[in-house]
Amino acid sequence: MTKLTSEDREDIPKGKYALPEERKYPVEDKAHARNAKSRAAQQEKAGNLSTADRKRVDAKADEILDKD
């Protein structure tokens, strides 16, 4: 997984984010989807993300991870 620049991040369509309104947790491929689930769980545990938002991240990431 490569590090995204701000410009590269802006090029990612909103539909490729688990939380598109905030442009957080990109899930454009399986590696990013796994990472998004891990980071969301960490942020929920730290009190920085609601349980509902963590579930949204998990659901969007699972869509990517379940693809063949």
Secondary structure, 3 states (H helix, E strand, C coil): CCCCCHHHHHHCCHHHEEECCCCEEECCCHHHHHHHHHHHHHHHHCCCCCHHHHHHHHHHHHHHHCCC
